[in-house]
Each structure stands twice: as structure tokens, then as C-alpha cells.
């Protein structure tokens, strides 16, 4: 299974950004050079060979190949949490499930998103010797993407199996007491992330013009309810929002 997904910065010519999926041990180089890098970033303020991302199981490491620029790796869910990777630093470990590499580039700030959806867990219960069975789906109920998924599933879990799914704006309103900065963009980002994490195959409606949210939301909710990824008692993540508690 792939370990991390790298989403490059958008360009004016691209309406839908490609993704690079790396298995453990695989590397991806990025920079301005037209050759010798896997991910080209055509900006004069980016070094020809700017850096290298390496997948390491459930996390990843970043090498800063620039001679002068410090890179910042942000945790979008961490209320300002970030790490700095100085010029020439090799193999800096990044522990965030969602990350944004910010590259300073001649007055611009370019962002490369890195997702680490793989979760490994210790199994301590007794059983047969040998490799354990990999879980079909791995979700972290403390993350915002799970709250988004719960909000999408809520109407049908409340006893209305054929209820229409909430719109993105309704999901934003549902989550905002607990997530004040929630927006259409952030909710859509989490829906896209869930589709990747749960390994949904693109439908025909995603073919030319990029993903359409209605089909993607329906697929996510159908999968989540069919395999009990979200149960009625999981809706507590939404109830806590009403009480004003803050969750990660």
C-alpha cells in the first residue's frame, strides 16, 4: 500500500492537481529544473533541485536541498504547529498526518501538500503467529475529516435512511461551533482527502472536469454506513461541538 500522497502547488494551467503516491522507501524530488526532478515547480524563486520527500511507513522525511532557504512544514490542524527545515538539512522527520510544505519563492509562498493516511497500530492480544491482517479501513476519530464524515452520515444515522445528504454549506454550519474556521474550501478538502484515504475509485462523473462532490459524498456515506465506519454513537463528535468543546 502507498504510504503518502503528495499534492503539488496549483498552476494557472491546471484545474485539477495531479497526485504522487509513494510506497515506503520511495522518494520524490522537487524543484525548478526541467529535468532530473520528479515534481517540477516552474517558479524562478525555487531552486533547481529544491528538496526531496521520502515515504517511511506511516510518516515521511524531508530533505532541504536549497543552500539559502528555510522551509516550513505546517500542520493545518495544529493551530499554528509547524517545524522548520533549514538549508541543507537532510532527512528531517515529519510527524503530521496532514502537512503543508511552504516554500518561500521570490516574494511568493508556494505550498506542497503531503498526506500520510496510513496508520500502523500495535496488536497486543494473543493469536496465531505470523503477519496480522491489515485493516480494511483506518480512520482516526479525533481528526476533522472524521467529523466531516460524521456530519455527512448524520441524517441517515438519525433514522432517515433515504434522507438527502447535507450540502457542503450545511456541513460547515454543523461543524463551525467546534471548528470556527470551517469553510467550504476546508470541508471540500477533507472530502477529497477521505476519498483518497478510503480508496474510493473515481466515478465516471470525475472524468474530464475534475471531481463532482455529489457523487463523491454519496460514495463516502454509502461506504461508511455499509462497513460501520461511522455509527450512531460516533455522532458524539458533533454533539460535543454544540457544547463548545474544541477537538482536534
Secondary structure, 3 states (H helix, E strand, C coil): CEEEEEECCCCCCCCCCCEEEEECCCEEEEECCCCCCCEECCCCCCCCCCEEEEEECCEEEEEECCCCCCEEEECCCCCCCEEEECCCCCCEEECCCEEEEEEEECCEEEEEEEECCCCCCCCCCCCCCCCCCCCCCCCCCCCHHHHHHHHHHHHHHCCCCCCCCCCHHHHHHHHHCCCCCCCHHHHHHHHHHHHHHCCCCCCHHHCCCCCCHHHHHHHHHHHHHHCCCCCHHHHHHHHHHHHCCCCC
